[in-house]
């Protein structure tokens, strides 16, 4: 703002009495801290009172869109020195409109002229469009008496911290919430997998809450849960990357037919069928358990931020969110991310056995599997033999690596001066060996694939060719996440948008299909932030 002050001519160069007095006051005992660049935009364009200042006199000299120089300020030729105040007001509107909205409150403090110009709604209309993607005709707001500055300051800027992807804390079940700016609303959409077992179908979504500005005073939060329309709700930002919702009228969630009607309605939405259509008794128990557990929250939930996984050119496929089949538990949402020679599948939604946040599968990209020919692939024992051989090989490699590390530490302790500082030791050789090429570079373009006899799959419509397979492990546990253990399995890459996993111990197959939704405000600020997020949601699940 110091640069702006010099350009507009209201700083020391013009002998501004007000700024000089303010500066002396700060030296005498006032605070000298820099203004907050993320100040409330409501301050910009606000009215002022008191005596007419020198800046106001300069503003009054603007006639016909151009400033008229004060006689005392004119040079020998009768011309004033160049400054921002000499620019036409409409040009200043264009300049100010190109600045971030969070900078405009500080700009309004420079002088009264700037403050008056910042009352122009054109500036805030542009900020709403460029920063938050509001494409609605904001001029319609004039009918309700709400300005674009009100929309920016009291709605978009105020609730900017809840935009993005979130995971609700619903015990083991989790979920996926996407908070977006939708027209003149901020809406929280809960994304649901398609009905089991149609894993390739698009995601379903329903609104849980919305925020809008219907009057100048403040934004209104409404709960959208239930079937009686929007009603009074509340949102509280608990801390960084965490917020909570509360419904103030939970009676709107009740149905006239009681819990039985609520259950039948929920079952049609969640599973697309009635309980009579589900013949498996264990599945009926799981469904009823989920309804009882989730309905008790009444949309009063805490949400924690999640990020989409970052990608790199070396990744096997593009990381992201996938829908996957999980037997009697139905379809669940899994996040696939890459970490060097490992790939991880983390549950965004979960079940009583493996809760949301846990790492459901891990793929060892350093150990590709060569499947038997199509005739022998039908034999489950043959596939099991291949996988267990790789498992034993990995065990031996880990033991050898551990022994090498111990020997290296002992040698370093006895001869510290002889230890290489880097670039030519065993670590350099290991790096060179790892740089020879990735397994997928040597794999064939495609190969026939069929599930072995006896392997159960909820979806028989899986691809009959695959690109490559890797050794992996899958997490299994008893009810309540008891006795968890990682068991061997086969990761099968079909194409850029589909992969599968064969659970050897369970003799079951999970098919995963990419979620093709463009989520906004969901990118991780850094790889470290994404890794920290994974640790947090896993620790909460544990």
CORKAKA-V735126 format. One record per helix or strand of 2 or more residues. SS is the DSSP state (@ for helix, = for strand). FROM is the first residue (numbers start at 1). TO is the last residue. If there is no record, write none. Layout:
((SS:FROM:TO) (SS:FROM:TO))
This chain:
((@:2:8) (@:12:14) (@:17:28) (@:41:43) (@:54:60) (=:62:63) (=:66:67) (@:71:73) (@:84:86) (@:89:97) (@:101:108) (@:112:117) (@:121:132) (@:138:144) (@:148:156) (@:160:162) (=:164:168) (=:176:182) (=:185:192) (=:204:212) (=:220:223) (=:231:239) (=:242:247) (@:250:253) (@:258:271) (@:275:277) (@:281:295) (=:302:306) (=:320:325) (@:327:329) (=:331:339) (=:342:347) (=:359:369) (@:374:377) (@:380:414) (@:416:418) (@:426:434) (@:439:442) (=:447:448) (=:456:457) (=:465:466) (=:468:478) (=:482:495) (=:498:503) (=:508:514) (@:527:541))
